[in-house]
Amino acid sequence: MSQEKKAYGKVYLIGAGPGAIDLITVRGARILAQADVVLHDALVTPEMLTLCPQAEKISVGKRSGQRSTAQIAINQLLIACAKKYKLIVRLKGGDPMLFGRADEELHALETHGIAVEIVPGITTAFAAAAATQQPLTKRGIARSIAFFTSSTAPNQPDLLTLPDCDTLIQYMGGREAIITAQKLLEQGRSPDLPVVVVENCSLENQRIMRIRLRELEQGLGECQGPVLVMIGEALAERSTSKK
């Protein structure tokens, strides 16, 4: 007698965007409204979860410096949910494919033959550029961008080098601000290099700081939410001419 094939539901990795409820994509919101269960990150706001009142909600939050659900446990939970539910959503802040550990979750699901679809989201860097009205590229000044984070996998060494690009975007950069600035200054970057810091991007308590690299070296003090640090000449404030 042949063994009966396991029946799994379908998993959607959905990007919630930077935080504001109206910055999730239409497709993401539509699938959320149909979900049976939603496994969501700590950065997903309570307002965002109102889009899926019918679903069971499971917090699998991961935040730097705080107790969080281990990635292997999240992978196992996704598989367990796929056995139990028809439509499963893994809801991630920003975009699932950028610093979202999507590779590990995709591998776990694919190993079990579970169907997966990815719904992209607005990554925080683009939302921060819009909020500050600072293009990340600028003709004649900046034509390359690097996204980076100092966070590493367990038992891996800390980031030793920084990308060599015109515009640098550091995710989760609040706690690493001093080290980042020191490394850039050691590279010979100007102490006057413009820096824009955005905390709680797109939310009501959003905070924008415009400083210089020498000030970043002094640290950012106590931050109450996720911090994005944008560095480069493209971040210089635009001068307006009076007619």
Disulfide bonds with the S-S distance in Angstrom:
none
